[in-house]
């Protein structure tokens, strides 16, 4: 009878007002987290052309260079924030990380030199990388098993709003790119909401009390225990590799939808300014809409078919859609039809990281392990991004061929899933 009830009962039945509140706050932080990352992707052509004086080749090269710096900053901030969140609690670390990315995004308004852009992107990334792991762990700990995959999927899918926000801001400010970064100060207001509404999860409070009352007990947020305990260490390393596939392909393949649109428009004889504006719309609005549907779909897929099957299926389909998107469209309207499908499959797996990584680790290592997987994946993604920038900037190399080659990384992600455990329907490790 219980089994029948579980099958027919809606996932959100019994979810409390406080649980919805936590999801809303975590999602709001993640929306602006993504905005801070995507606003550079949306405005980098104008920004770097302004600072470099319009040197096209250098704009492409420095664009991927600064994205690599962003990934490195996210790694450092994420690893530190994850460990600190396990030691001192989820709420205070969320506050610090949001303040960091808000402040340094706003300061980008004043950047006039390349080194200033590099430093500020690194500092913004410290906050961005830290906020995600803490928020993902918080959502996983607050929601019950039956609702966890759906809630975490919604949390991750809210990133679409951040990308849309960045795209609309980029379109609105046009060549006046500085104002898009000034908008990034707004999420600092979230801090008041967090401090007044969020309390520490009961599982973390119990673990904290246990650690304080016992000698030689568990060490909260210990990288040593995470990596040297065989069960947790193997999960951390495999999870990091899995995240590297998603992050590497995101920055080298998924965001290249904007470049594909721009090049197609230029081949059709569209002026550079109009091509740039329409490409922003194609990527930031049209493709991202499909990506958002993929992110929303991944949670229910995980709940129904399991984490392993969902990751494998989505990555196989992502591998197949990349060459189709690169070579099939013969016109800009045709590309607009395919881009949502491209976004659905190449972006959808990212919901899996918020769902899956917190389920791999015990409470005293949850934020640390989740952060290690996602932000350690940023380190492994950096060589992919640097190679992508080099490959795409080579004379005589067709952008479509470069993107298709980079899309083969999805097959590596398929293989990795066969070495990771299935966590569907299981309680979080204690």
C-alpha positions as CSV (number, residue, x, y, z in Angstrom):
1,X,0.0,0.0,0.0
2,X,2.9,2.4,0.8
3,X,4.4,1.6,-2.6
4,X,1.2,2.4,-4.4
5,X,0.9,5.7,-2.4
6,X,4.4,6.7,-3.3
7,X,3.8,6.1,-7.0
8,X,0.5,8.1,-7.1
9,X,1.4,10.9,-4.7
10,X,2.8,14.1,-6.2
11,X,6.4,14.8,-5.3
12,X,5.5,18.2,-3.8
13,X,2.8,16.8,-1.5
14,X,3.7,17.6,2.1
15,X,6.5,20.0,1.3
16,X,6.4,22.7,4.0
17,X,6.4,26.5,3.6
18,X,9.9,26.7,5.0
19,X,11.2,24.2,2.5
20,X,9.8,26.2,-0.4
21,X,11.3,29.3,1.2
22,X,14.8,27.7,1.3
23,X,14.4,26.6,-2.4
24,X,13.4,30.2,-3.3
25,X,16.3,31.8,-1.5
26,X,18.8,29.2,-2.8
27,X,17.5,29.7,-6.4
28,X,17.6,33.5,-6.1
29,X,21.3,33.3,-5.1
30,X,22.0,30.9,-8.0
31,X,20.2,33.2,-10.5
32,X,22.5,36.0,-9.7
33,X,25.4,33.6,-9.4
34,X,24.8,32.6,-13.1
35,X,24.2,36.2,-14.1
36,X,27.7,37.2,-12.9
37,X,29.2,34.4,-15.0
38,X,27.1,34.9,-18.1
39,X,27.3,38.7,-18.2
40,X,30.9,38.4,-19.3
41,X,30.0,35.9,-22.0
42,X,27.3,38.2,-23.3
43,X,29.4,41.4,-23.2
44,X,32.9,40.2,-23.7
45,X,33.1,41.3,-27.4
46,X,32.2,44.9,-26.6
47,X,34.3,44.9,-23.4
48,X,37.5,43.5,-24.9
49,X,37.1,45.4,-28.2
50,X,36.9,48.6,-26.1
51,X,39.9,47.8,-23.9
52,X,42.0,46.2,-26.7
53,X,41.1,48.8,-29.4
54,X,39.1,46.4,-31.6
55,X,41.7,43.7,-32.4
56,X,39.5,40.8,-33.4
57,X,41.9,37.9,-33.0
58,X,42.9,39.1,-29.5
59,X,39.3,39.5,-28.5
60,X,38.7,35.8,-29.1
61,X,41.9,34.8,-27.4
62,X,41.5,36.9,-24.3
63,X,37.8,36.0,-24.1
64,X,38.6,32.4,-23.5
65,X,41.6,33.4,-21.3
66,X,39.4,35.3,-18.9
67,X,36.9,32.5,-18.9
68,X,39.7,30.2,-17.8
69,X,40.6,32.7,-15.0
70,X,37.0,32.6,-14.0
71,X,37.0,28.8,-13.7
72,X,40.2,28.9,-11.6
73,X,38.7,31.5,-9.3
74,X,35.5,29.5,-8.9
75,X,37.6,26.5,-8.0
76,X,39.5,28.3,-5.2
77,X,36.3,29.9,-3.8
78,X,34.2,26.8,-4.1
79,X,36.7,24.5,-2.3
80,X,37.2,27.0,0.5
81,X,33.5,27.8,0.9
82,X,32.5,24.1,0.8
83,X,34.8,23.2,3.7
84,X,33.9,26.3,5.7
85,X,30.2,25.6,5.2
86,X,30.6,22.1,6.7
87,X,32.6,23.6,9.7
88,X,30.6,26.8,10.4
89,X,27.2,26.3,8.8
90,X,25.5,26.9,5.5
91,X,23.9,30.3,6.2
92,X,27.0,32.5,7.0
93,X,29.0,31.1,4.1
94,X,26.1,31.9,1.7
95,X,26.1,35.4,3.0
96,X,29.9,35.9,2.4
97,X,29.9,34.4,-1.1
98,X,27.0,36.5,-2.3
99,X,28.5,39.7,-1.0
100,X,31.8,38.8,-2.7
101,X,30.4,38.3,-6.2
102,X,28.1,41.3,-5.9
103,X,30.8,43.7,-4.8
104,X,33.4,42.8,-7.3
105,X,30.9,42.6,-10.2
106,X,30.0,46.2,-9.4
107,X,33.6,47.3,-9.4
108,X,34.1,45.9,-12.9
109,X,32.2,49.1,-14.0
110,X,35.5,50.9,-13.4
111,X,37.9,48.5,-15.2
112,X,40.0,50.0,-17.9
113,X,43.0,47.6,-18.2
114,X,43.2,43.9,-18.9
115,X,44.8,43.1,-15.6
116,X,41.9,44.8,-13.8
117,X,39.4,42.6,-15.7
118,X,41.5,39.5,-14.9
119,X,41.6,40.3,-11.2
120,X,38.0,41.2,-10.8
121,X,36.8,38.2,-12.8
122,X,38.9,36.0,-10.4
123,X,37.4,37.7,-7.3
124,X,33.8,37.5,-8.7
125,X,34.4,33.8,-9.3
126,X,35.5,33.2,-5.7
127,X,32.0,34.1,-4.6
128,X,30.2,32.4,-7.5
129,X,32.0,29.1,-7.0
130,X,31.4,29.1,-3.3
131,X,27.7,30.0,-3.4
132,X,26.6,27.1,-5.6
133,X,28.0,24.2,-3.4
134,X,26.5,25.7,-0.2
135,X,23.1,26.3,-1.7
136,X,23.0,22.8,-3.4
137,X,23.8,21.1,-0.1
138,X,21.2,23.2,1.8
139,X,18.4,22.3,-0.6
140,X,19.4,18.6,-0.5
141,X,19.4,18.5,3.3
142,X,16.1,20.4,3.7
143,X,13.9,18.4,1.3
144,X,12.8,14.8,1.9
145,X,14.0,11.9,-0.3
146,X,10.8,11.8,-2.4
147,X,11.1,15.5,-3.3
148,X,14.9,15.9,-3.4
149,X,15.6,15.3,-7.1
150,X,12.8,17.6,-8.2
151,X,13.7,20.4,-5.8
152,X,17.4,20.2,-6.7
153,X,16.5,20.2,-10.4
154,X,14.3,23.3,-9.9
155,X,17.2,25.0,-8.1
156,X,19.6,24.3,-10.9
157,X,17.1,25.2,-13.6
158,X,16.7,28.6,-12.1
159,X,20.1,29.4,-13.7
160,X,18.1,30.0,-16.9
161,X,16.7,33.2,-15.3
162,X,20.3,34.3,-14.7
163,X,21.3,33.8,-18.3
164,X,18.1,35.6,-19.5
165,X,18.8,38.4,-17.2
166,X,22.4,38.7,-18.5
167,X,21.2,38.5,-22.1
168,X,18.6,41.2,-21.6
169,X,21.0,43.4,-19.7
170,X,23.6,42.9,-22.5
171,X,21.1,43.8,-25.2
172,X,19.8,46.8,-23.2
173,X,23.2,48.4,-22.5
174,X,24.6,47.6,-26.0
175,X,28.1,49.0,-26.3
176,X,27.8,50.5,-22.8
177,X,28.9,47.2,-21.2
178,X,29.9,48.7,-17.9
179,X,26.3,49.1,-16.8
180,X,25.6,45.4,-17.1
181,X,28.2,44.8,-14.4
182,X,26.9,47.6,-12.2
183,X,23.5,45.7,-12.1
184,X,25.5,42.8,-10.5
185,X,25.4,44.7,-7.1
186,X,21.6,43.9,-6.7
187,X,22.0,40.4,-5.2
188,X,23.7,41.9,-2.2
189,X,20.1,42.6,-1.0
190,X,19.6,38.8,-0.7
191,X,21.9,38.8,2.3
192,X,19.1,40.4,4.5
193,X,16.6,37.8,3.4
194,X,19.0,34.9,4.1
195,X,20.0,36.2,7.6
196,X,16.3,36.7,8.6
197,X,14.8,33.5,7.1
198,X,17.3,30.6,6.8
199,X,18.3,28.4,9.7
200,X,20.9,25.6,9.7
201,X,19.6,22.1,8.6
202,X,18.9,19.8,11.6
203,X,21.2,17.1,10.1
204,X,24.1,19.6,10.1
205,X,23.3,20.8,13.6
206,X,23.3,17.3,14.9
207,X,26.6,16.5,13.2
208,X,28.1,19.7,14.5
209,X,27.0,18.8,18.1
210,X,28.4,15.3,17.8
211,X,31.7,16.5,16.5
212,X,32.1,19.0,19.4
213,X,31.1,16.5,22.1
214,X,33.4,13.6,21.1
215,X,37.1,13.5,21.1
216,X,38.7,12.1,18.0
217,X,35.3,12.2,16.2
218,X,34.5,13.3,12.7
219,X,36.3,16.4,11.4
220,X,33.9,18.7,9.7
221,X,34.9,19.8,6.2
222,X,38.1,17.8,6.2
223,X,39.7,17.4,2.7
224,X,42.0,14.8,4.2
225,X,39.1,12.6,5.3
226,X,37.3,13.2,2.0
227,X,40.2,12.2,-0.2
228,X,41.8,9.5,1.9
229,X,38.7,7.6,2.8
230,X,38.3,5.1,-0.1
231,X,34.5,5.3,-0.3
232,X,34.4,9.1,-0.3
233,X,37.7,9.7,-2.2
234,X,36.7,7.6,-5.2
235,X,33.3,9.4,-5.4
236,X,35.0,12.8,-5.1
237,X,37.5,12.1,-7.9
238,X,34.9,10.5,-10.3
239,X,32.4,13.3,-9.5
240,X,35.1,15.9,-10.3
241,X,35.8,14.3,-13.6
242,X,32.0,14.2,-14.4
243,X,31.7,17.9,-13.6
244,X,34.7,18.6,-15.7
245,X,32.9,17.1,-18.7
246,X,29.9,19.3,-18.2
247,X,31.8,22.5,-17.4
248,X,34.3,22.0,-20.2
249,X,31.6,21.4,-22.8
250,X,29.5,24.2,-21.5
251,X,32.2,26.8,-22.0
252,X,33.6,25.4,-25.2
253,X,30.4,23.9,-26.8
254,X,27.2,25.2,-25.3
255,X,28.1,28.9,-25.2
256,X,29.4,28.6,-28.7
257,X,25.8,28.7,-29.9
258,X,26.2,32.5,-29.8
259,X,29.3,32.2,-32.1
260,X,27.6,29.9,-34.5
261,X,24.7,32.3,-34.8
262,X,27.0,35.3,-35.3
263,X,29.1,33.5,-38.0
264,X,26.0,32.3,-39.8
265,X,24.5,35.8,-39.9
266,X,27.8,37.3,-41.1
267,X,27.9,34.7,-43.9
268,X,24.4,35.8,-44.9
269,X,25.7,39.4,-45.2
270,X,24.3,40.8,-42.0
271,X,26.2,43.8,-40.6
272,X,28.5,43.0,-37.6
273,X,26.4,45.1,-35.1
274,X,23.1,43.5,-36.1
275,X,24.8,40.1,-36.2
276,X,26.1,40.5,-32.7
277,X,22.7,41.7,-31.3
278,X,20.8,38.8,-33.0
279,X,23.4,36.3,-31.8
280,X,22.9,37.4,-28.2
281,X,19.2,36.9,-28.6
282,X,19.7,33.5,-30.3
283,X,21.9,32.2,-27.5
284,X,20.7,34.2,-24.4
285,X,17.0,33.8,-25.0
286,X,16.2,31.1,-27.6
287,X,18.9,28.5,-26.9
288,X,18.7,29.1,-23.1
289,X,14.9,28.5,-23.2
290,X,15.6,25.0,-24.5
291,X,18.4,24.6,-21.9
292,X,16.0,25.6,-19.1
293,X,13.6,22.9,-20.2
294,X,16.5,20.4,-20.1
295,X,17.4,21.5,-16.6
296,X,13.8,21.2,-15.5
297,X,13.4,17.8,-17.1
298,X,16.5,16.2,-15.6
299,X,15.1,16.2,-12.1
300,X,11.9,14.2,-13.0
301,X,14.1,11.9,-15.2
302,X,16.4,11.2,-12.2
303,X,13.4,10.5,-10.0
304,X,11.8,8.1,-12.5
305,X,14.8,6.3,-14.2
306,X,17.6,6.9,-11.7
307,X,20.7,9.1,-11.8
308,X,22.9,6.9,-13.8
309,X,20.5,6.3,-16.7
310,X,19.6,10.0,-16.9
311,X,23.2,11.1,-17.1
312,X,24.1,8.5,-19.7
313,X,21.1,9.2,-22.0
314,X,21.4,13.0,-21.8
315,X,25.2,12.9,-22.6
316,X,24.7,10.5,-25.5
317,X,22.0,12.8,-27.0
318,X,24.2,15.8,-26.4
319,X,27.0,14.2,-28.4
320,X,24.6,13.6,-31.3
321,X,23.0,17.0,-31.4
322,X,26.3,19.0,-31.6
323,X,27.2,18.1,-35.2
324,X,23.5,18.5,-36.2
325,X,23.5,22.0,-34.8
326,X,26.8,22.9,-36.4
327,X,26.1,21.6,-40.0
328,X,22.4,21.2,-40.6
329,X,21.1,24.8,-40.5
330,X,21.3,26.7,-43.8
331,X,19.8,29.9,-42.5
332,X,19.4,31.8,-39.3
333,X,15.7,30.9,-38.8
334,X,16.7,27.2,-39.2
335,X,19.4,27.7,-36.6
336,X,16.8,29.2,-34.2
337,X,14.7,26.1,-34.5
338,X,17.6,23.8,-33.6
339,X,19.2,25.9,-30.9
340,X,16.6,25.0,-28.2
341,X,17.2,21.3,-28.8
342,X,20.9,21.9,-28.6
343,X,20.5,23.8,-25.3
344,X,18.2,21.1,-23.9
345,X,20.7,18.2,-24.3
346,X,24.0,20.0,-23.7
347,X,22.8,22.0,-20.7
348,X,20.3,19.6,-19.1
349,X,23.0,17.4,-17.4
350,X,23.9,20.4,-15.2
351,X,20.8,19.8,-13.0
352,X,22.3,16.4,-12.2
353,X,25.3,18.0,-10.4
354,X,23.0,19.7,-7.9
355,X,20.9,16.5,-7.5
356,X,23.7,13.9,-7.5
357,X,26.8,15.4,-5.8
358,X,25.2,16.1,-2.4
359,X,23.8,12.5,-2.4
360,X,27.3,11.1,-2.6
361,X,28.7,12.3,0.8
362,X,27.9,12.3,4.5
363,X,26.7,15.4,6.3
364,X,30.1,16.4,7.8
365,X,31.6,16.3,4.3
366,X,28.6,17.1,2.1
367,X,29.4,20.7,1.1
368,X,33.1,19.9,1.0
369,X,32.5,16.9,-1.3
370,X,29.9,18.7,-3.4
371,X,32.2,21.6,-3.9
372,X,35.2,19.4,-4.6
373,X,33.3,17.7,-7.4
374,X,31.9,20.8,-9.0
375,X,34.7,23.2,-8.4
376,X,37.5,20.7,-8.8
377,X,35.8,20.0,-12.2
378,X,36.5,23.6,-13.0
379,X,40.3,22.9,-12.8
380,X,40.0,20.0,-15.1
381,X,37.9,22.1,-17.5
382,X,40.5,24.9,-17.8
383,X,42.8,23.0,-20.2
384,X,39.7,22.2,-22.3
385,X,38.8,25.9,-22.4
386,X,42.3,27.0,-23.2
387,X,42.5,24.3,-26.0
388,X,39.1,25.5,-27.2
389,X,40.3,29.1,-27.4
390,X,43.4,28.1,-29.3
391,X,41.6,25.8,-31.7
392,X,38.9,28.3,-32.5
393,X,41.4,31.1,-33.1
394,X,43.5,29.1,-35.6
395,X,43.3,30.4,-39.2
396,X,41.7,27.9,-41.5
397,X,39.9,26.0,-38.8
398,X,36.2,25.9,-39.3
399,X,34.4,26.9,-36.1
400,X,31.8,24.2,-36.7
401,X,34.4,21.4,-36.9
402,X,36.1,22.7,-33.7
403,X,32.8,22.6,-31.8
404,X,32.0,19.2,-33.1
405,X,35.3,17.8,-32.0
406,X,35.0,19.3,-28.6
407,X,31.5,17.7,-28.3
408,X,33.1,14.3,-28.3
409,X,33.9,14.9,-24.6
410,X,30.3,13.9,-23.8
411,X,31.2,10.3,-24.5
412,X,33.8,10.4,-21.7
413,X,31.0,11.5,-19.3
414,X,29.0,8.4,-20.4
415,X,31.9,6.1,-19.5
416,X,32.3,7.8,-16.1
417,X,28.8,7.0,-15.0
418,X,29.4,3.3,-15.0
419,X,31.9,3.7,-12.1
420,X,29.6,5.8,-9.9
421,X,26.8,4.5,-7.6
422,X,23.1,4.8,-8.1
423,X,21.5,7.0,-5.3
424,X,17.8,7.0,-6.4
425,X,15.4,6.6,-3.4
426,X,18.2,6.5,-0.8
427,X,18.6,8.6,2.3
428,X,21.5,11.0,2.4
429,X,24.7,9.4,3.9
430,X,25.1,10.2,7.5
